[in-house]
């Protein structure tokens, strides 16, 4: 429900204070006036949010009846209560004519006042709610038409004789006018009618499209947008449009001869209409609720599946249990499809985000007397609505900034030998798990010396501070609040707030922005935003501290180090400990001391190294388990404070709960501060030598002690009981997640099979195009990052792709593609069964 007001008018301040104290308990704002003329003006301007008016009868400027008369003359029929110490038959008759709700006699009790006005204002408030809902539905449903109209105007600027474009334009305005009238609006449809007349004149050939006409069409659109904005806020529904209508005065528009016969143009330029699917507007909050419910289904399904797996072990071969597991598998598929469809419903097209930019470029370049060509790429891409909102605002600021500060004037560009038309190119594409947006201009670039001078002039930094800054950090000064190199503030840029907003909004959705600029050549802004996952489901590494399990988001894990095998890597430094990796000292945190009061001890432990643009540190853990997709359950509000170190919780096992670490809060809690992480990341972008080229899980095998597997080929890490393995020919298979999983040992021919040697087998489940294989290994060690490409020169074994050098060790990278194609020959020279038969069951 919206915020409503009660207006009280009386020339005695003490009476107004009584009204205010008496009526505020109803829950609505009480606005008081001692001057009825001021009250009348306020009521006219705020009529859509006022539910009751209480007025004294006798006042110096005008009496209560005259006030009511002035209100009715403006077609306002808000419930009106007259307070008076005396009234007669004549007043009563006049009151009936003016539809006064009730005369309240002085003196009155507080309870009596509320009782007498409550029924009327509640009924009127219901009417306002219905009216607002109807009108706001019109605004929501027709707002996209304004975007279409803007695109059509810009299209007409390029193709003035496009008759189909004018026909569509006319239809959209006619629809807005008609629908606005149906919901009871008056001035908006009247304005749209005059607007429609102008477009109709263009359509029928009375006027030719030229630059002056385009300006007028855009001004008319801006007036409509202003009306829509005020209506959507509920501020007012009617407007003073006398001056606005004048922009369509045909006497002020220069008429030009039409070069072609209108009918010929119609035949020449008419296009086929595209038949589009019906569209229905849905609130994003409703989609979020659906997503949360689908997440609940996933939680319940996982819990049931784990319980069924235990029952299956007790009653092996029971057909009813097999049917149940198959049904659960189908339910999981439907749940996944539901989540994907909801995610798609939340998406908007990049073309819709680009649409306003054409107008921004046109207006800014015209105002600055610059010639700018806008190139747009990636319009077909769809992104989540949360990303779309950020990009919509950020791109407008970047485009304005590029035209104002970047691209030179026509004379300047010709003077330095550039094409007189500047280029502003915006590209959007997917790269891995990120949405990349690149805004590039061929202007004069950013002068770093000028940035340094401005920073010192504004006393934001000292010269010593600036001397220590990296190139990226200096360029990043333009994102500081209030920082601007503009010599004057214009309505396009120069206030020093736009770029600050760009960075903060991108970072609000965990994105990053950096700058690449070359003086005299141009500037490129690179925005990287992680693709929002299905809101509640994230990949996590499950670990243990003491007897409790916790989850760490996988995206922030750099590597896992087995301390037992690398004791010499941990060093004591001051009051804490650090781990030495890649010639860098990284602070480590032992939460067992805070959680359980244990003394710090690193024997038999592992260190999870974490790194992103906000932090870089390690967490000591007792055990490392599996990588799992978990459903995040939000903590109750009482636990959502800065002191709580968890993002939320998830259910594991038989309904047990595991808390999910909030890695940023942990860093803050233990006092880890790395001010230069952001610049380190930015500098990494400039240096290809330090960029991560691959992520691997290190394993040991009987014949290949130093092996590693690309992380993107791994589905899960498991432990299997060898007693439950059966055979298809010579190929061992395992009943895994309701299907059969083929198992393979690369070194079993020469070293014997681990299946016969061990009761519990460590298995890496590999995934390739939805087909799965279980690779049996001796040990599963660490997750490691490589900063080098795989060297295939020294590979003399078919199942080994090549080698990488990580942490001063040379590791053999397994060729998972080869293993999938040839795993059968690793057991026997004669084919026993066709590959695809088993794969179809395992997929």
C-alpha positions in Angstrom: 0.0 0.0 0.0 1.2 3.5 -0.8 1.8 6.3 1.7 -1.4 8.4 2.1 -2.0 11.8 3.8 -4.7 13.4 5.9 -4.9 17.2 5.5 -6.1 19.4 8.4 -6.9 23.1 7.9 -7.5 25.5 10.8 -6.4 29.0 11.6 -5.6 28.1 15.2 -2.2 26.4 15.6 -3.2 24.7 18.9 -6.1 23.0 17.1 -3.7 21.8 14.4 -1.5 20.3 17.1 -4.5 18.4 18.5 -5.3 17.0 15.0 -1.7 15.9 14.5 -1.4 14.1 17.9 -4.9 12.6 17.6 -4.7 11.3 14.0 -1.1 10.0 13.6 -2.0 6.8 15.5 -4.1 5.8 12.4 -0.8 5.3 10.6 -1.0 8.0 7.9 0.9 11.3 7.6 -1.0 14.3 8.9 -0.3 17.5 7.0 -1.5 20.8 8.6 -2.3 24.3 7.2 -3.3 27.5 9.0 -3.8 29.2 5.7 -6.7 27.6 3.6 -5.3 29.1 0.3 -2.0 27.3 0.8 -4.0 24.2 1.7 -6.0 24.4 -1.5 -2.8 24.6 -3.7 -1.3 21.6 -1.8 -4.5 19.5 -2.2 -4.6 20.2 -6.0 -0.9 19.2 -6.4 -1.2 16.1 -4.2 -4.7 14.9 -4.8 -3.7 11.3 -5.6 -2.2 10.7 -2.1 -4.8 12.5 0.1 -7.5 10.4 1.6 -9.3 12.9 3.9 -9.6 16.6 4.5 -10.6 18.1 7.8 -11.3 21.8 7.8 -12.6 24.4 10.2 -15.6 26.5 9.0 -14.6 30.0 10.0 -11.2 31.2 8.8 -9.9 34.7 7.8 -8.9 34.0 4.1 -11.9 31.8 3.2 -14.3 29.7 5.1 -14.5 25.9 5.0 -17.4 25.9 2.4 -15.4 28.1 0.1 -12.4 25.8 0.4 -14.5 22.8 -0.4 -15.9 24.6 -3.4 -12.4 25.4 -4.7 -11.5 21.7 -4.4 -14.6 20.5 -6.3 -14.0 23.1 -9.1 -10.7 21.2 -9.7 -12.7 17.9 -10.0 -11.4 16.6 -6.7 -13.8 14.7 -4.5 -11.8 13.7 -1.5 -13.9 13.0 1.7 -14.3 16.4 3.4 -15.2 16.9 7.0 -16.3 20.3 8.4 -15.5 21.1 12.0 -17.7 23.9 13.5 -19.1 25.0 16.8 -22.4 25.9 15.1 -24.2 25.1 11.9 -27.7 25.8 10.6 -30.1 24.6 7.9 -28.6 26.8 5.2 -25.1 25.4 5.9 -26.4 21.9 5.8 -28.0 22.4 2.4 -24.8 23.9 1.1 -22.9 21.1 2.5 -25.1 18.6 0.7 -24.5 20.4 -2.6 -20.7 20.3 -2.0 -20.8 16.7 -0.9 -19.4 17.3 2.5 -19.0 14.0 4.2 -20.0 15.1 7.7 -20.2 18.2 10.0 -18.3 17.5 13.2 -19.4 19.7 16.1 -16.9 21.3 18.5 -15.7 20.3 21.0 -15.0 16.7 20.0 -13.2 13.8 21.7 -10.2 12.1 20.0 -12.0 8.8 19.7 -15.1 10.4 18.3 -13.1 12.2 15.6 -11.4 9.0 14.4 -14.7 7.0 14.4 -16.5 9.7 12.3 -13.8 9.9 9.6 -12.5 6.3 9.5 -15.3 4.7 7.4 -15.2 7.3 4.7 -11.4 7.6 4.3 -11.0 3.8 4.3 -13.6 3.5 1.5 -11.9 6.3 -0.5 -8.5 4.8 0.1 -9.7 1.6 -1.4 -10.9 3.5 -4.5 -7.5 5.2 -4.8 -5.8 1.8 -4.6 -7.9 0.4 -7.3 -7.4 3.5 -9.5 -3.6 3.4 -8.9 -3.4 -0.3 -9.7 -5.3 0.2 -12.9 -3.3 3.2 -14.0 0.1 1.7 -12.9 -0.8 -1.4 -14.9 -1.3 0.8 -18.0 2.1 2.5 -17.3 3.9 -0.9 -16.8 2.4 -2.4 -19.9 2.8 0.6 -22.3 6.2 1.8 -21.0 8.1 -0.5 -23.5 6.2 1.3 -26.3 8.2 4.5 -25.4 11.4 2.6 -26.0 10.1 1.4 -29.3 9.1 4.9 -30.2 12.6 6.3 -29.5 14.1 3.6 -31.6 11.7 4.4 -34.4 12.6 8.1 -34.2 16.3 7.3 -34.6 15.5 5.0 -37.4 13.6 7.8 -39.2 16.6 10.0 -38.8 18.6 7.5 -40.9 15.7 6.6 -43.2 13.4 9.6 -43.5 11.1 7.9 -46.1 10.5 4.7 -44.1 6.7 4.5 -44.3 6.4 1.3 -42.4 8.4 2.9 -39.6 5.9 5.8 -39.5 2.9 3.4 -39.6 4.3 1.6 -36.5 5.0 4.9 -34.8 1.4 6.1 -35.4 -0.1 2.8 -34.1 2.0 3.0 -30.9 0.9 6.5 -30.2 -2.7 5.7 -31.0 -2.6 2.7 -28.6 -1.1 4.9 -25.8 -3.8 7.5 -26.3 -6.7 5.1 -26.4 -5.6 3.0 -23.4 -4.8 6.1 -21.3 -8.4 7.4 -21.9 -9.8 4.0 -20.9 -8.2 4.2 -17.4 -9.5 7.6 -16.8 -6.5 9.8 -17.6 -7.3 13.2 -19.4 -4.2 15.3 -20.1 -1.9 12.4 -21.2 -4.2 11.2 -24.0 -4.8 14.8 -25.0 -1.1 15.4 -25.4 -0.7 12.0 -27.2 -3.5 13.2 -29.6 -1.6 16.3 -30.6 1.6 14.2 -30.9 -0.4 11.6 -33.1 -1.5 14.5 -35.4 2.1 15.4 -36.2 3.0 11.8 -36.9 -0.1 11.4 -39.0 0.9 14.5 -41.0 4.3 12.9 -41.6 2.7 9.6 -42.5 0.4 11.1 -45.1 3.1 13.2 -46.7 2.1 16.6 -45.5 5.5 17.2 -43.9 8.9 15.6 -44.7 11.1 14.2 -42.0 14.2 16.4 -41.4 16.5 17.3 -38.4 14.0 19.8 -37.0 11.2 17.3 -37.1 13.4 14.7 -35.4 14.1 17.2 -32.6 10.4 17.8 -32.1 9.6 14.1 -32.1 12.2 13.5 -29.4 10.9 16.5 -27.3 7.4 15.0 -27.5 8.7 11.7 -26.3 10.5 13.3 -23.4 7.3 14.9 -22.3 5.5 11.5 -22.4 8.4 10.0 -20.4 8.1 12.7 -17.7 4.3 12.1 -17.5 4.9 8.3 -17.1 7.5 8.9 -14.4 5.2 11.1 -12.3 2.3 8.7 -12.8 4.3 5.6 -11.8 5.4 7.3 -8.6 1.7 8.1 -7.8 2.6 11.8 -7.6 0.0 13.1 -10.0 -2.1 11.8 -12.9 -2.9 15.1 -14.7 -0.6 17.8 -16.0 -0.5 21.4 -17.3 0.2 20.7 -21.0 -0.6 24.1 -22.7 3.1 24.9 -23.2 4.0 21.3 -24.1 1.4 21.1 -26.9 3.0 24.2 -28.6 6.0 22.1 -29.7 3.7 20.5 -32.3 2.5 23.8 -33.7 2.7 23.2 -37.5 3.2 26.9 -38.2 6.6 26.7 -36.6 7.7 23.7 -38.6 9.3 24.2 -42.0 7.4 22.4 -44.7 9.4 20.8 -47.5 8.3 19.3 -50.8 8.0 15.6 -50.8 10.3 14.2 -53.5 8.4 10.9 -54.1 4.8 10.1 -54.5 3.6 8.8 -51.1 1.9 5.7 -52.6 5.2 4.8 -54.4 7.1 5.0 -51.1 4.5 2.8 -49.5 4.9 0.1 -52.2 8.7 0.4 -52.1 9.3 0.4 -48.4 6.5 -1.6 -46.9 7.8 -4.5 -44.9 6.3 -7.7 -43.6 5.1 -7.5 -40.0 6.8 -9.8 -37.6 4.4 -12.0 -35.6 5.6 -12.0 -32.1 4.6 -14.2 -29.1 2.3 -12.7 -26.7 4.2 -11.1 -23.8 3.1 -10.9 -20.2 4.8 -8.7 -17.6 5.9 -10.5 -14.4 7.4 -9.0 -11.3 11.0 -10.1 -10.7 10.2 -10.6 -7.0 7.7 -13.3 -8.0 10.3 -15.1 -10.1 12.7 -15.0 -7.1 10.0 -16.6 -5.0 9.6 -19.4 -7.6 13.3 -19.9 -7.7 13.4 -20.2 -3.9 10.7 -22.8 -4.0 12.5 -24.8 -6.8 15.6 -24.6 -4.5 13.5 -26.2 -1.7 12.6 -29.0 -4.1 16.3 -29.6 -4.8 17.1 -29.7 -1.0 14.3 -32.2 -0.4 15.3 -34.3 -3.4 19.0 -34.5 -2.3 17.9 -35.5 1.3 15.6 -38.2 0.0 18.2 -39.5 -2.5 20.8 -40.0 0.2 18.3 -41.8 2.4 17.3 -44.0 -0.5 21.0 -44.8 -1.2 21.4 -46.1 2.3 18.2 -48.2 2.0 19.4 -49.5 -1.4 22.6 -50.8 0.4 20.5 -52.7 2.8 18.0 -54.1 0.2 20.2 -54.6 -2.8 18.3 -55.6 -6.0 14.8 -54.5 -4.7 12.9 -53.4 -7.8 10.6 -51.0 -5.9 13.7 -49.1 -4.7 15.0 -49.0 -8.3 11.7 -47.5 -9.4 11.9 -44.9 -6.6 15.5 -43.9 -7.6 14.4 -43.6 -11.2 11.5 -41.4 -10.2 13.8 -39.2 -8.1 16.1 -38.8 -11.1 13.3 -37.7 -13.3 12.1 -35.2 -10.6 15.7 -33.8 -10.5 15.6 -33.3 -14.3 12.2 -31.5 -14.1 13.5 -29.3 -11.2 16.6 -28.4 -13.1 14.5 -27.5 -16.2 12.2 -25.4 -14.0 15.2 -23.5 -12.6 16.6 -22.9 -16.0 13.3 -21.6 -17.3 12.9 -19.2 -14.4 16.4 -18.0 -15.0 15.5 -17.4 -18.7 12.4 -15.5 -17.6 14.5 -13.1 -15.6 16.7 -12.2 -18.6 16.6 -9.1 -20.8 18.2 -8.7 -24.2 21.3 -6.5 -24.6 19.5 -4.8 -27.5 17.1 -3.4 -25.0 20.0 -2.1 -22.9 21.6 -0.6 -26.0 18.4 1.1 -27.2 18.7 4.4 -25.2 22.4 4.8 -26.1 21.6 5.8 -29.7 19.7 8.8 -28.3 22.4 9.6 -25.8 25.0 9.6 -28.6 22.9 11.8 -30.8 22.1 14.4 -28.2 25.6 14.5 -26.7 27.4 14.7 -30.1 25.0 17.4 -31.3 25.4 19.5 -28.2 29.3 19.2 -28.3 29.5 19.7 -32.1 31.2 16.3 -32.5 30.6 13.6 -35.2 30.4 10.2 -33.5 29.6 6.8 -35.1 28.2 4.3 -32.5 28.9 0.6 -33.2 27.0 -2.0 -31.2 27.9 -5.7 -31.0 26.3 -8.6 -29.1 22.7 -7.3 -29.2 21.3 -10.8 -29.4 22.8 -11.8 -26.0 20.4 -12.1 -23.0 21.5 -11.3 -19.4 19.9 -11.5 -16.0 17.7 -8.4 -15.2 20.0 -7.5 -12.2 22.9 -7.2 -14.7 20.7 -5.4 -17.2 19.8 -2.7 -14.6 23.5 -2.1 -13.8 24.6 -2.0 -17.4 21.7 0.3 -18.4 22.9 3.1 -16.1 26.7 2.4 -16.3 26.8 2.4 -20.2 25.0 5.8 -20.3 27.7 7.4 -18.1 30.5 5.7 -20.0 29.1 6.8 -23.4 28.6 10.4 -22.2 32.1 10.4 -20.7 33.6 9.0 -23.9 32.0 11.6 -26.1 32.7 14.6 -23.7 36.3 13.7 -22.6 37.5 11.2 -25.2 36.5 11.9 -28.7 37.9 15.1 -30.2 36.0 17.8 -32.1 35.8 17.4 -35.9 38.4 20.2 -36.5 40.8 18.7 -33.9 40.6 15.2 -35.4 41.3 16.5 -38.9 44.2 18.5 -37.6 45.9 15.4 -36.1 45.1 13.3 -39.2 42.2 11.2 -37.8 38.9 10.6 -39.6 36.6 13.5 -38.8 34.0 10.9 -37.4 34.9 9.5 -34.1 34.1 5.8 -33.3 32.5 4.6 -30.1 32.2 0.8 -30.0 30.4 -1.2 -27.4 30.8 -5.0 -27.4 29.1 -7.5 -25.1 29.9 -11.2 -25.1 30.4 -14.3 -22.8 33.8 -15.4 -21.7 33.7 -18.5 -19.5 31.5 -17.7 -16.5 31.6 -14.0 -17.1 29.7 -11.4 -19.1 32.3 -9.0 -20.7 31.3 -5.5 -21.8 33.9 -3.4 -23.7 33.4 0.3 -24.3 36.1 1.5 -26.7 36.6 4.9 -28.3 39.3 6.2 -30.7 39.6 9.5 -29.0 42.6 11.2 -27.3 43.0 8.7 -24.5 43.6 9.5 -20.8 46.6 11.7 -19.9 48.0 10.1 -16.7 50.1 13.2 -15.9 46.8 15.3 -15.9 45.3 12.7 -13.5 48.2 13.0 -11.2 48.1 16.8 -11.2 44.4 16.9 -10.5 44.7 14.4 -7.7 47.4 16.5 -6.0 45.4 19.7 -6.7 42.3 18.3 -5.1 44.5 17.0 -2.2 43.2 13.5 -2.7 46.7 11.9 -2.6 50.2 13.1 -2.0 52.9 12.9 -4.6 54.6 10.1 -2.6 51.4 8.1 -2.7 51.0 8.6 -6.4 54.6 7.6 -7.2 53.9 4.2 -5.6 50.8 3.6 -7.6 50.7 1.2 -10.6 49.6 2.4 -14.0 46.1 0.8 -13.5 45.7 2.4 -10.1 46.4 5.9 -11.5 43.9 5.3 -14.3 41.5 4.2 -11.7 41.6 7.6 -10.0 38.7 8.6 -12.4 36.5 6.3 -10.3 37.1 8.2 -7.1 34.1 10.2 -5.8 34.2 13.8 -6.9 37.3 13.3 -9.1 37.0 15.0 -12.5 39.5 16.5 -15.0 36.9 18.6 -16.7 37.5 22.4 -16.6 33.8 23.1 -16.4 30.7 21.3 -15.3 28.2 20.6 -18.0 24.9 18.7 -18.1 26.8 15.9 -19.9 29.7 15.3 -17.5 32.2 17.0 -15.2 30.7 16.7 -11.7 32.9 13.7 -10.8 30.0 11.5 -9.6 29.1 9.5 -12.7 32.3 7.3 -12.9 32.1 6.7 -9.2 28.6 5.4 -9.7 29.7 3.2 -12.6 32.3 1.4 -10.5 30.2 1.0 -7.3 27.2 -0.3 -9.3 29.4 -2.9 -11.2 31.0 -4.0 -7.9 27.5 -4.3 -6.3 27.0 -7.4 -8.4 30.5 -8.7 -7.9 31.8 -7.3 -11.2 35.1 -5.6 -12.0 36.0 -2.7 -14.2 39.4 -1.7 -15.5 40.8 0.7 -18.1 43.2 0.4 -21.0 44.1 3.8 -22.4 46.8 5.1 -24.8 47.4 8.8 -25.2 46.3 9.9 -28.6 44.8 6.6 -29.6 41.8 6.0 -27.4 40.4 4.4 -24.2 38.8 1.1 -23.5 36.7 0.3 -20.4 36.5 -3.4 -19.7 33.6 -4.6 -17.5 33.6 -8.2 -16.3 30.5 -9.4 -14.4 30.0 -13.0 -13.2 27.0 -14.7 -14.7 24.4 -14.9 -11.9 23.7 -18.5 -11.1 20.3 -19.9 -10.3 20.3 -17.6 -7.3 20.4 -20.3 -4.6 22.7 -23.0 -6.0 26.5 -22.7 -5.9 29.5 -25.0 -6.2 31.3 -25.4 -2.9 34.2 -27.4 -1.5 33.0 -29.3 1.7 35.6 -29.2 4.5 35.7 -30.1 8.2 36.8 -28.2 11.3 36.7 -30.5 14.2 33.6 -32.6 14.0 31.6 -30.0 12.0 31.3 -29.7 8.2 31.4 -26.3 6.4 31.1 -25.2 2.8 33.5 -22.8 1.0 32.3 -21.3 -2.3 34.5 -22.8 -5.0 34.8 -19.6 -7.1 37.1 -18.0 -4.5 39.4 -21.1 -4.0 42.8 -20.6 -5.6 44.3 -23.9 -4.5 44.4 -26.6 -1.8 47.7 -27.4 -0.1 48.4 -30.6 1.8 50.4 -29.3 4.8 51.5 -32.8 5.8 53.5 -33.1 2.6 54.6 -29.4 2.6 55.4 -28.6 6.2 58.3 -26.4 5.2 55.9 -24.0 3.4 54.3 -22.7 6.7 56.3 -20.1 8.6 55.6 -18.1 11.8 55.5 -14.4 11.3 54.8 -12.0 14.2 51.6 -13.1 16.0 50.4 -15.4 13.2 51.4 -17.8 10.4 51.9 -17.5 6.7 52.3 -20.0 3.9 54.9 -19.5 1.2 53.5 -20.1 -2.3 54.7 -18.9 -5.7 57.4 -16.6 -4.0 54.6 -15.0 -2.0 53.8 -15.0 1.7 50.1 -15.5 2.3 48.5 -15.1 5.7 46.7 -18.2 7.0 43.7 -18.3 9.4 43.0 -21.1 11.9 39.3 -20.8 12.9 39.5 -23.8 15.1 41.1 -21.6 17.8 38.1 -19.2 17.7 35.4 -21.9 17.2 36.6 -24.6 19.6 39.4 -23.0 21.6 42.1 -25.3 20.1 45.7 -24.4 20.0 47.1 -23.8 16.5 48.5 -27.0 15.1 49.2 -27.6 11.4 50.0 -31.3 11.5 47.7 -33.5 9.4 45.9 -30.4 8.1 45.3 -28.8 4.7 45.2 -25.1 3.8 42.5 -23.8 1.4 44.1 -20.8 -0.4 41.5 -18.1 -1.2 41.8 -15.2 -3.6 39.7 -12.7 -5.4 39.7 -8.9 -5.8 38.8 -8.4 -2.1 41.1 -10.8 -0.3 44.0 -13.3 -0.5 44.6 -15.7 2.5 44.4 -19.3 3.5 42.1 -21.2 5.9 43.5 -24.2 7.9 41.1 -27.2 7.8 41.1 -30.6 9.3 39.7 -32.5 6.3 38.9 -31.8 2.7 35.8 -33.7 1.3 34.1 -33.3 -2.0 33.0 -30.6 -4.4 29.2 -30.3 -4.3 26.5 -28.2 -5.7 24.7 -26.9 -2.6 21.4 -25.0 -2.1 22.0 -21.8 0.0 19.5 -21.2 2.8 19.6 -17.6 4.0 20.1 -17.0 7.7 17.3 -15.4 9.8 17.5 -11.6 10.1 18.8 -11.8 13.7 21.9 -13.6 12.4 22.5 -11.2 9.4 25.0 -8.9 11.0 28.6 -8.0 10.4 29.7 -10.2 13.3 28.4 -13.4 11.7 30.9 -15.1 9.5 28.5 -17.1 7.3 26.7 -16.5 4.0 24.0 -19.0 5.0 23.5 -22.7 5.6 22.9 -25.8 3.5 21.5 -29.2 4.3 23.8 -32.3 3.8 23.7 -36.0 4.6 20.6 -37.0 6.5 19.3 -33.5 6.9 22.3 -32.2 8.9 23.2 -28.6 8.5 26.5 -27.1 7.2 27.3 -23.4 7.4 28.7 -21.6 4.4 31.7 -19.3 5.0 31.5 -15.6 4.1 35.1 -15.3 3.1 35.1 -11.5 3.1 33.8 -11.3 6.6 36.3 -13.8 7.8 39.1 -11.7 6.4 37.7 -8.6 8.1 37.2 -10.6 11.4 40.9 -11.7 11.6 42.2 -8.3 10.5 43.6 -9.3 7.1 43.8 -6.2 5.0 45.3 -6.2 1.5 44.8 -2.7 0.0 46.7 -3.5 -3.1 44.8 -6.7 -4.1 42.7 -4.7 -6.6 45.7 -3.1 -8.3 47.5 -6.5 -8.3 44.5 -8.0 -10.2 44.6 -5.0 -12.6 48.3 -5.4 -13.1 47.8 -9.1 -13.7 45.6 -8.2 -16.6 48.5 -6.3 -18.2 50.8 -9.3 -17.7 50.1 -12.5 -19.5 52.9 -14.2 -17.6 50.9 -14.3 -14.3 47.5 -15.1 -15.6 46.0 -18.5 -14.6 46.1 -20.9 -17.6 44.6 -23.9 -15.9 43.2 -25.5 -12.7 44.0 -29.1 -11.8 43.4 -31.7 -9.2 46.6 -33.4 -8.3 46.4 -37.2 -7.9 48.8 -40.2 -7.4 48.5 -43.4 -9.4 50.6 -46.6 -9.1 52.4 -46.0 -12.3 52.1 -42.2 -12.5 52.9 -40.7 -9.1 52.8 -37.0 -10.1 49.6 -36.8 -12.2 47.0 -34.1 -12.4 43.6 -33.8 -14.0 42.0 -30.6 -15.5 39.4 -29.4 -13.0 36.8 -28.7 -15.8 36.8 -32.4 -16.7 35.9 -33.5 -13.2 32.3 -34.1 -12.1 32.9 -35.4 -8.5 35.4 -37.0 -6.2 34.1 -40.2 -4.6 35.0 -43.2 -2.5 33.6 -46.6 -3.6 33.4 -50.0 -1.8 35.2 -52.5 -4.0 32.8 -55.2 -2.9 30.0 -53.5 -4.8 31.8 -53.5 -8.1 30.5 -55.8 -10.8 31.8 -56.6 -14.3 30.6 -56.3 -17.9 33.1 -58.6 -19.7 36.5 -57.4 -18.3 35.2 -53.9 -17.6 34.4 -53.0 -13.9 31.2 -51.1 -13.4 29.7 -49.5 -10.4 26.0 -48.6 -9.6 26.3 -44.9 -9.3 23.5 -42.3 -8.9 20.9 -44.7 -10.4 23.1 -45.6 -13.4 26.1 -47.8 -14.3 29.5 -46.1 -14.2 32.4 -47.7 -16.1 35.7 -47.7 -14.0 39.2 -47.5 -15.4 42.7 -47.9 -14.0 45.5 -46.6 -16.2 48.2 -48.6 -14.6 46.5 -51.9 -13.7 48.2 -53.9 -16.4 51.7 -53.3 -15.0 50.9 -52.8 -11.3 47.8 -54.9 -10.7 44.3 -53.6 -10.0 43.6 -51.6 -6.8 40.1 -53.2 -6.9 41.7 -56.4 -5.6 44.0 -54.7 -3.2 41.8 -52.1 -1.4 38.3 -52.2 0.3 37.8 -48.5 -0.2 38.7 -47.0 -3.6 39.3 -43.3 -4.4 37.6 -42.4 -7.6 37.6 -39.3 -9.8 34.4 -39.1 -11.8 35.2 -37.6 -15.2 32.6 -36.0 -17.4 32.7 -35.6 -21.2 29.6 -34.5 -23.1 27.4 -35.9 -20.4 29.2 -39.2 -20.5 30.9 -40.3 -17.3 33.8 -42.6 -16.4 35.2 -43.3 -12.9 39.1 -43.1 -12.8 40.5 -45.1 -9.9 43.6 -43.4 -8.3 45.8 -44.1 -5.3 45.4 -40.7 -3.7 43.6 -37.4 -4.3 45.7 -34.5 -3.2 45.4 -30.8 -3.9 43.6 -28.4 -6.2 46.3 -26.4 -8.0 46.5 -23.4 -10.3 49.0 -23.3 -13.2 50.4 -20.1 -14.7 51.9 -21.9 -17.7 50.5 -23.7 -20.7 50.7 -27.5 -21.0 54.0 -28.5 -22.6 53.3 -31.4 -24.9 56.9 -31.8 -26.1 57.9 -34.4 -23.6 54.8 -36.6 -23.6 55.6 -40.1 -24.6 52.5 -41.8 -23.2 49.2 -41.7 -25.0 47.1 -41.0 -21.9 49.3 -38.1 -20.9 48.6 -34.8 -22.7 51.8 -33.1 -21.5 53.4 -31.6 -18.4 53.0 -28.4 -16.3 55.3 -26.9 -13.7 53.4 -26.1 -10.4 54.9 -25.2 -7.0 58.3 -26.3 -8.1 57.0 -29.7 -9.2 56.6 -31.2 -12.7 53.1 -32.8 -13.1 51.8 -35.0 -15.8 48.5 -33.8 -17.2 46.1 -36.7 -18.1 44.5 -36.5 -21.5 40.8 -37.1 -20.5 39.6 -37.1 -24.2 42.0 -40.0 -24.9 40.9 -41.9 -21.8 37.2 -41.6 -22.8 37.8 -42.8 -26.3 40.2 -45.7 -25.4 39.5 -46.8 -21.8 38.2 -50.2 -23.0 41.6 -51.1 -24.5 43.3 -50.5 -21.1 41.8 -53.8 -19.9 42.0 -56.1 -22.9 43.1 -56.2 -26.5 39.7 -57.5 -27.7 36.6 -55.3 -27.4 34.1 -56.9 -25.0 31.2 -54.5 -25.3 30.4 -51.4 -27.4 31.5 -48.2 -25.6 28.3 -46.3 -26.2 26.1 -49.1 -24.6 27.7 -48.5 -21.2 27.9 -44.7 -21.7 24.1 -44.5 -22.5 23.5 -46.1 -19.1 26.1 -44.0 -17.3 25.1 -40.7 -18.8 
